[in-house]
């Protein structure tokens, strides 16, 4: 029996038809899970970045005024030199405060991404994949926490690390690696115990000949995104994001099944 190449096995129209059918079958649950995933991708914050340095500057200015008054009473000479030293000290203090706050929030956000968002992402992708296959339950979103949580965290940490390191070399290699490892979280929805090297290798195998097509698949939603922006995000929440998630879940199912045929299921998927 002749087997077609993986890159010839799917079309955007086919995947989107499956996504539409799944959305019609399980609409409100899919919208709920998609909204949760959308919120995870929207960073909120910045209040402390704006508020804390401002308060610090006010406090420094008040202290500076007191120092100037004391110096005038004592008749201290070289006022301009002292003012310059105080101004330099003020700037150093503000820079130190900014650095401490930035490092604190950076560590918090990084930890949340590694230990919370990545496992939730796996659960969300499992829900979408199951929705394409049949009617899925919202509880699937917790799959990454209930099944081999430590391994899920480890695999996605290495995935992110490799993409970042390649991106540090040049932007283009980083983008290529991102698409090579695009299927890693999907693979974990079926095999949460899979060792990280095997998961990365399996994703590379599945995406061989499919990276550009996957990129174009993502671009095909751009007009929907414009419509979502014009409706202040309403269409984005209630249609575009669920539709997009289901389409890529359908892509994973197609690549998974094709890879299983072409490689005789070497990795147990």
C-alpha positions, -999 to +999 in steps of 0.1 A: +000+000+000+014+034-010+016+060+018+016+097+009+041+120+025+030+137+058+030+171+042+004+159+016-020+144+041-039+174+052-053+207+040-064+238+059-100+234+046-103+199+060-089+209+094-112+239+097-142+218+088-134+194+116-130+223+139-163+238+130-181+205+135-164+201+170-174+237+179-210+231+169-210+198+189-197+212+222-199+250+219-202+264+254-177+241+270-152+249+243-158+287+247-152+284+284-119+265+281-108+288+253-115+319+274-094+304+302-065+299+278-070+333+264-068+349+299-036+330+306-020+345+275-030+381+285-005+394+311-020+417+337+003+438+358+025+468+358+008+486+387+038+480+410+062+490+383+045+523+380+035+529+416+065+519+436+093+540+419+070+570+420+065+567+457+102+562+462+110+594+443+086+613+464+102+600+496+137+608+483+127+643+474+113+649+509+146+636+524+166+658+501+147+689+512+154+681+549+191+676+541+193+709+523+177+727+552+201+712+577+231+721+555+219+757+551+216+761+589+251+747+594+266+769+566+281+741+546+301+754+516+302+740+480+264+737+477+265+728+440+288+699+446+267+685+474+236+689+452+252+669+424+262+641+449+227+640+462+212+638+427+235+610+418+226+591+449+189+596+441+194+581+407+213+551+420+185+544+446+158+546+419+178+523+396+183+498+424+146+499+433+136+494+396+160+465+393+148+447+425+112+451+414+119+439+379+138+408+391+110+400+415+083+401+389+104+384+364+110+354+388+073+353+397+062+354+360+088+328+351+077+305+379+040+309+370+048+301+334+068+269+342+047+255+370+012+267+362+006+279+327+025+252+308+006+223+326-027+242+320-017+246+283-013+208+281-047+203+297-063+228+273-048+212+243-061+178+255-096+192+259-095+206+224-081+173+209-108+153+227-134+178+215-123+172+179-127+135+185-159+136+205-175+157+233-149+165+259-153+174+296-140+207+311-121+187+337-096+177+310-080+211+315-065+198+347-048+168+329-013+183+331-016+185+369-032+150+374-009+130+351+029+131+355+030+167+365+067+168+372+075+153+338+051+177+320+069+206+337+103+192+328+095+185+291+080+219+285+109+236+304+134+220+280+112+229+250+111+265+260+148+266+269+159+252+235+137+277+216+150+306+236+187+295+232+182+292+194+164+326+193+194+342+211+216+332+181+193+346+155+155+352+153+149+329+123+165+298+139+144+305+170+112+306+149+122+274+131+127+256+165+094+269+178+076+252+149+098+221+152+086+217+188+051+229+181+035+195+189+053+188+222+024+199+245+000+180+222+022+149+225+021+151+263-017+150+261-014+114+250+019+105+267+025+126+298+053+102+309+073+105+277+109+115+283+118+150+271+142+140+243+117+115+229+090+142+230+112+167+212+123+141+186+087+130+180+076+166+175+104+172+150+094+141+131+057+151+130+066+187+118+090+176+091+076+191+059+048+207+079+064+238+095+056+262+067+021+248+062+015+252+100+027+288+098+004+296+069-025+279+088-020+303+116-019+333+092-052+321+077-070+334+108-057+370+104-090+383+090-109+367+118-085+385+142-093+418+126-130+411+130-123+403+166-106+436+171-134+455+154-159+439+178-137+447+209-128+411+214-164+397+214-160+377+183-125+367+194-138+351+226-169+335+213-157+322+180-122+330+167-101+315+196-122+284+200-121+279+162-083+284+162-077+260+191-098+233+175-081+237+141-047+231+156-060+202+176-073+187+144-038+192+129-022+173+158-046+144+153-038+143+116+000+144+121-002+120+150-021+094+130+002+099+100+033+096+121+020+064+137+016+049+102+049+061+087+070+052+117+051+022+130+043+041+162+079+041+175+071+064+204+039+047+216+014+073+202 
